Amino acid sequence: MANHPAGEEPIKVPRFEEAAGFYTTKQRSKIMSKIKGKHSKPELILRKALWAKNLRFRLHDKTLPGKPDIVIKKYKLAIFIDGEFWHGKDWEKTKPRIKSNRSFWIPKIERNMQKDRLYNERLNTMGYTVFRFWSNEIFSRTDLVVNQVMLYIESAKEIKIPSFDCAHMIKDHL
């Protein structure tokens, strides 16, 4: 399977190191090291809200493309909580505002966006519905985000094909 969405060439991201001409202060390095990839505040807020609605889920499922933040396997729902900077929210407006290390950050964020599209494609191929929420949506409108998830689950319950007991059918035909 390709490592990029259909019809796209993979974006190359240069290594962030002094030899490549990228410099950073010790303070900036310390700040960047504190950024979490898992169990971030917006993720914890959404998880707590979904749990309060009696939804049970898995976290960071390594068997699925992109390791979604939250997975509800019963309804084939994968939820990602994306940081605005890292995943390119309003990218055409944000891109010109990047002032330092542009030759690293622009390809880095564009590659993240490309990987997001790739993971969406792969998950859809597997029959999953993908929800992507911006972290600021979780902070400011948690109730609406939870409502969107609950509406999806309610509709998925309605269209689910009822399972049947094969053993019961065989016994009846004997």
MITI-57284 format. One record per residue (C-alpha): residue number from 1; residue in one letter; chain; x, y, z. Coordinates in nm, 4 decimals, always signed. Layout:
<tinus>
@nr:NUM rest:a kette:A x:X y:Y z:Z
...
</tinus>
This chain:
<tinus>
@nr:1 rest:m kette:A x:+0.0000 y:+0.0000 z:+0.0000
@nr:2 rest:a kette:A x:+0.1273 y:+0.3489 z:-0.0837
@nr:3 rest:n kette:A x:+0.2625 y:+0.5747 z:+0.1884
@nr:4 rest:h kette:A x:+0.0773 y:+0.8751 z:+0.0534
@nr:5 rest:p kette:A x:-0.2787 y:+0.9502 z:-0.0546
@nr:6 rest:a kette:A x:-0.3830 y:+0.8509 z:-0.4050
@nr:7 rest:g kette:A x:-0.2236 y:+1.0713 z:-0.6679
@nr:8 rest:e kette:A x:+0.0096 y:+1.2568 z:-0.4288
@nr:9 rest:e kette:A x:+0.3849 y:+1.2451 z:-0.4070
@nr:10 rest:p kette:A x:+0.5164 y:+1.2154 z:-0.0507
@nr:11 rest:i kette:A x:+0.6381 y:+1.5446 z:+0.0945
@nr:12 rest:k kette:A x:+1.0000 y:+1.5329 z:+0.2080
@nr:13 rest:v kette:A x:+1.0753 y:+1.6900 z:+0.5460
@nr:14 rest:p kette:A x:+1.4376 y:+1.7885 z:+0.6177
@nr:15 rest:r kette:A x:+1.5910 y:+1.6708 z:+0.9455
@nr:16 rest:f kette:A x:+1.5845 y:+1.9397 z:+1.2121
@nr:17 rest:e kette:A x:+1.9502 y:+1.9651 z:+1.3036
@nr:18 rest:e kette:A x:+2.2231 y:+2.2266 z:+1.3062
@nr:19 rest:a kette:A x:+2.4052 y:+2.0566 z:+1.0195
@nr:20 rest:a kette:A x:+2.0986 y:+2.1254 z:+0.8032
@nr:21 rest:g kette:A x:+2.1006 y:+2.4916 z:+0.9065
@nr:22 rest:f kette:A x:+1.8247 y:+2.4785 z:+1.1681
@nr:23 rest:y kette:A x:+1.8883 y:+2.6427 z:+1.5017
@nr:24 rest:t kette:A x:+1.6824 y:+2.6654 z:+1.8161
@nr:25 rest:t kette:A x:+1.7321 y:+2.8097 z:+2.1627
@nr:26 rest:k kette:A x:+1.7500 y:+2.5929 z:+2.4742
@nr:27 rest:q kette:A x:+1.4294 y:+2.7566 z:+2.5954
@nr:28 rest:r kette:A x:+1.2441 y:+2.6723 z:+2.2715
@nr:29 rest:s kette:A x:+1.3804 y:+2.3178 z:+2.2850
@nr:30 rest:k kette:A x:+1.2507 y:+2.2785 z:+2.6417
@nr:31 rest:i kette:A x:+0.9041 y:+2.4072 z:+2.5407
@nr:32 rest:m kette:A x:+0.8882 y:+2.1751 z:+2.2392
@nr:33 rest:s kette:A x:+0.9863 y:+1.8729 z:+2.4512
@nr:34 rest:k kette:A x:+0.6760 y:+1.9292 z:+2.6676
@nr:35 rest:i kette:A x:+0.4344 y:+1.8892 z:+2.3739
@nr:36 rest:k kette:A x:+0.2449 y:+1.5645 z:+2.4100
@nr:37 rest:g kette:A x:+0.1478 y:+1.3228 z:+2.1373
@nr:38 rest:k kette:A x:-0.0876 y:+1.1261 z:+2.3617
@nr:39 rest:h kette:A x:-0.3112 y:+1.2076 z:+2.6575
@nr:40 rest:s kette:A x:-0.3185 y:+1.5809 z:+2.5811
@nr:41 rest:k kette:A x:-0.5612 y:+1.8096 z:+2.7679
@nr:42 rest:p kette:A x:-0.8153 y:+1.8249 z:+2.4835
@nr:43 rest:e kette:A x:-0.7998 y:+1.4465 z:+2.4492
@nr:44 rest:l kette:A x:-0.8590 y:+1.3978 z:+2.8223
@nr:45 rest:i kette:A x:-1.1533 y:+1.6419 z:+2.8159
@nr:46 rest:l kette:A x:-1.3208 y:+1.4569 z:+2.5281
@nr:47 rest:r kette:A x:-1.2525 y:+1.1137 z:+2.6793
@nr:48 rest:k kette:A x:-1.4049 y:+1.2198 z:+3.0104
@nr:49 rest:a kette:A x:-1.7135 y:+1.3630 z:+2.8354
@nr:50 rest:l kette:A x:-1.7638 y:+1.0486 z:+2.6239
@nr:51 rest:w kette:A x:-1.7151 y:+0.8239 z:+2.9279
@nr:52 rest:a kette:A x:-1.9813 y:+1.0262 z:+3.1120
@nr:53 rest:k kette:A x:-2.2195 y:+0.9362 z:+2.8269
@nr:54 rest:n kette:A x:-2.1432 y:+0.5672 z:+2.8936
@nr:55 rest:l kette:A x:-1.9408 y:+0.5287 z:+2.5759
@nr:56 rest:r kette:A x:-1.6608 y:+0.2784 z:+2.6002
@nr:57 rest:f kette:A x:-1.3627 y:+0.3067 z:+2.3709
@nr:58 rest:r kette:A x:-1.0024 y:+0.2148 z:+2.3056
@nr:59 rest:l kette:A x:-0.7100 y:+0.4544 z:+2.3025
@nr:60 rest:h kette:A x:-0.4369 y:+0.4863 z:+2.0396
@nr:61 rest:d kette:A x:-0.5109 y:+0.1547 z:+1.8679
@nr:62 rest:k kette:A x:-0.1819 y:+0.0527 z:+1.7088
@nr:63 rest:t kette:A x:-0.3590 y:-0.1881 z:+1.4733
@nr:64 rest:l kette:A x:-0.5312 y:+0.1008 z:+1.2926
@nr:65 rest:p kette:A x:-0.3678 y:+0.3468 z:+1.0511
@nr:66 rest:g kette:A x:-0.2640 y:+0.6666 z:+1.2254
@nr:67 rest:k kette:A x:-0.3307 y:+0.5254 z:+1.5751
@nr:68 rest:p kette:A x:-0.6528 y:+0.7230 z:+1.6338
@nr:69 rest:d kette:A x:-0.6787 y:+0.8978 z:+1.9708
@nr:70 rest:i kette:A x:-1.0140 y:+0.7317 z:+2.0413
@nr:71 rest:v kette:A x:-1.1615 y:+0.4237 z:+1.8725
@nr:72 rest:i kette:A x:-1.5124 y:+0.2880 z:+1.9166
@nr:73 rest:k kette:A x:-1.4758 y:-0.0449 z:+1.7377
@nr:74 rest:k kette:A x:-1.8389 y:-0.1495 z:+1.7817
@nr:75 rest:y kette:A x:-1.9444 y:+0.1379 z:+1.5537
@nr:76 rest:k kette:A x:-1.6217 y:+0.1526 z:+1.3489
@nr:77 rest:l kette:A x:-1.5537 y:+0.5099 z:+1.4565
@nr:78 rest:a kette:A x:-1.2033 y:+0.6580 z:+1.4711
@nr:79 rest:i kette:A x:-1.1591 y:+0.9966 z:+1.6388
@nr:80 rest:f kette:A x:-0.8526 y:+1.2167 z:+1.6049
@nr:81 rest:i kette:A x:-0.7931 y:+1.5332 z:+1.8054
@nr:82 rest:d kette:A x:-0.5633 y:+1.7529 z:+1.5998
@nr:83 rest:g kette:A x:-0.3580 y:+2.0489 z:+1.7169
@nr:84 rest:e kette:A x:-0.4209 y:+2.3549 z:+1.5011
@nr:85 rest:f kette:A x:-0.0534 y:+2.4282 z:+1.4326
@nr:86 rest:w kette:A x:+0.0643 y:+2.0702 z:+1.3810
@nr:87 rest:h kette:A x:-0.2166 y:+1.9739 z:+1.1436
@nr:88 rest:g kette:A x:-0.2422 y:+2.2987 z:+0.9471
@nr:89 rest:k kette:A x:-0.5714 y:+2.4612 z:+1.0465
@nr:90 rest:d kette:A x:-0.6396 y:+2.7538 z:+0.8083
@nr:91 rest:w kette:A x:-0.3077 y:+2.6619 z:+0.6480
@nr:92 rest:e kette:A x:-0.3079 y:+2.9237 z:+0.3736
@nr:93 rest:k kette:A x:-0.3483 y:+3.1964 z:+0.6374
@nr:94 rest:t kette:A x:-0.1085 y:+3.0401 z:+0.8860
@nr:95 rest:k kette:A x:+0.1750 y:+2.9519 z:+0.6476
@nr:96 rest:p kette:A x:+0.2918 y:+3.3117 z:+0.5853
@nr:97 rest:r kette:A x:+0.3020 y:+3.3770 z:+0.9613
@nr:98 rest:i kette:A x:+0.5744 y:+3.1161 z:+1.0179
@nr:99 rest:k kette:A x:+0.8878 y:+3.3249 z:+1.0538
@nr:100 rest:s kette:A x:+1.1698 y:+3.0995 z:+1.1697
@nr:101 rest:n kette:A x:+1.2922 y:+2.7714 z:+1.0234
@nr:102 rest:r kette:A x:+1.0329 y:+2.7946 z:+0.7432
@nr:103 rest:s kette:A x:+1.2149 y:+2.5395 z:+0.5291
@nr:104 rest:f kette:A x:+1.1547 y:+2.2849 z:+0.8054
@nr:105 rest:w kette:A x:+0.8116 y:+2.3788 z:+0.9419
@nr:106 rest:i kette:A x:+0.6244 y:+2.4257 z:+0.6147
@nr:107 rest:p kette:A x:+0.7113 y:+2.0803 z:+0.4727
@nr:108 rest:k kette:A x:+0.6660 y:+1.9273 z:+0.8206
@nr:109 rest:i kette:A x:+0.3095 y:+2.0549 z:+0.8591
@nr:110 rest:e kette:A x:+0.2210 y:+1.9837 z:+0.4952
@nr:111 rest:r kette:A x:+0.3471 y:+1.6264 z:+0.5437
@nr:112 rest:n kette:A x:+0.1311 y:+1.5958 z:+0.8583
@nr:113 rest:m kette:A x:-0.1694 y:+1.7101 z:+0.6545
@nr:114 rest:q kette:A x:-0.0823 y:+1.4583 z:+0.3821
@nr:115 rest:k kette:A x:-0.0534 y:+1.1789 z:+0.6394
@nr:116 rest:d kette:A x:-0.3928 y:+1.2804 z:+0.7822
@nr:117 rest:r kette:A x:-0.5468 y:+1.2346 z:+0.4348
@nr:118 rest:l kette:A x:-0.3695 y:+0.8998 z:+0.3954
@nr:119 rest:y kette:A x:-0.4950 y:+0.7696 z:+0.7306
@nr:120 rest:n kette:A x:-0.8472 y:+0.8894 z:+0.6514
@nr:121 rest:e kette:A x:-0.8374 y:+0.6992 z:+0.3204
@nr:122 rest:r kette:A x:-0.7043 y:+0.3811 z:+0.4811
@nr:123 rest:l kette:A x:-0.9555 y:+0.3895 z:+0.7649
@nr:124 rest:n kette:A x:-1.2426 y:+0.4538 z:+0.5243
@nr:125 rest:t kette:A x:-1.1271 y:+0.1566 z:+0.3163
@nr:126 rest:m kette:A x:-1.1470 y:-0.0537 z:+0.6329
@nr:127 rest:g kette:A x:-1.5061 y:+0.0610 z:+0.6857
@nr:128 rest:y kette:A x:-1.4320 y:+0.3170 z:+0.9581
@nr:129 rest:t kette:A x:-1.5870 y:+0.6598 z:+0.9853
@nr:130 rest:v kette:A x:-1.3255 y:+0.9199 z:+1.0763
@nr:131 rest:f kette:A x:-1.3951 y:+1.2242 z:+1.2916
@nr:132 rest:r kette:A x:-1.1261 y:+1.4882 z:+1.3222
@nr:133 rest:f kette:A x:-1.1701 y:+1.7642 z:+1.5774
@nr:134 rest:w kette:A x:-0.9453 y:+2.0642 z:+1.6339
@nr:135 rest:s kette:A x:-0.8222 y:+2.0914 z:+1.9916
@nr:136 rest:n kette:A x:-0.9801 y:+2.4363 z:+2.0310
@nr:137 rest:e kette:A x:-1.3192 y:+2.2824 z:+1.9408
@nr:138 rest:i kette:A x:-1.2774 y:+2.0453 z:+2.2333
@nr:139 rest:f kette:A x:-1.1898 y:+2.3315 z:+2.4692
@nr:140 rest:s kette:A x:-1.4645 y:+2.5694 z:+2.3593
@nr:141 rest:r kette:A x:-1.7456 y:+2.3408 z:+2.2374
@nr:142 rest:t kette:A x:-1.7085 y:+2.0041 z:+2.4050
@nr:143 rest:d kette:A x:-2.0860 y:+1.9592 z:+2.4235
@nr:144 rest:l kette:A x:-2.1240 y:+2.0006 z:+2.0470
@nr:145 rest:v kette:A x:-1.8374 y:+1.7597 z:+1.9760
@nr:146 rest:v kette:A x:-1.9882 y:+1.4970 z:+2.2082
@nr:147 rest:n kette:A x:-2.3293 y:+1.5553 z:+2.0512
@nr:148 rest:q kette:A x:-2.1831 y:+1.4930 z:+1.7047
@nr:149 rest:v kette:A x:-2.0306 y:+1.1632 z:+1.8223
@nr:150 rest:m kette:A x:-2.3562 y:+1.0581 z:+1.9930
@nr:151 rest:l kette:A x:-2.5605 y:+1.1416 z:+1.6802
@nr:152 rest:y kette:A x:-2.3295 y:+0.9268 z:+1.4709
@nr:153 rest:i kette:A x:-2.3609 y:+0.6371 z:+1.7150
@nr:154 rest:e kette:A x:-2.7403 y:+0.6653 z:+1.7268
@nr:155 rest:s kette:A x:-2.7586 y:+0.6567 z:+1.3468
@nr:156 rest:a kette:A x:-2.5117 y:+0.3656 z:+1.3342
@nr:157 rest:k kette:A x:-2.7325 y:+0.1723 z:+1.5786
@nr:158 rest:e kette:A x:-3.0355 y:+0.2214 z:+1.3533
@nr:159 rest:i kette:A x:-2.8701 y:+0.0973 z:+1.0337
@nr:160 rest:k kette:A x:-2.6892 y:-0.1940 z:+1.1983
@nr:161 rest:i kette:A x:-2.7936 y:-0.5310 z:+1.0564
@nr:162 rest:p kette:A x:-2.9258 y:-0.7378 z:+1.3447
@nr:163 rest:s kette:A x:-2.7169 y:-1.0407 z:+1.4247
@nr:164 rest:f kette:A x:-2.8837 y:-1.3780 z:+1.4450
@nr:165 rest:d kette:A x:-2.8120 y:-1.6957 z:+1.6298
@nr:166 rest:c kette:A x:-2.6870 y:-1.9537 z:+1.3769
@nr:167 rest:a kette:A x:-2.7020 y:-2.2350 z:+1.6341
@nr:168 rest:h kette:A x:-3.0692 y:-2.1555 z:+1.6931
@nr:169 rest:m kette:A x:-3.1403 y:-2.1685 z:+1.3180
@nr:170 rest:i kette:A x:-2.9656 y:-2.5054 z:+1.2767
@nr:171 rest:k kette:A x:-3.1495 y:-2.6558 z:+1.5751
@nr:172 rest:d kette:A x:-3.4861 y:-2.5436 z:+1.4309
@nr:173 rest:h kette:A x:-3.4129 y:-2.7136 z:+1.0984
@nr:174 rest:l kette:A x:-3.3225 y:-3.0545 z:+1.2456
</tinus>
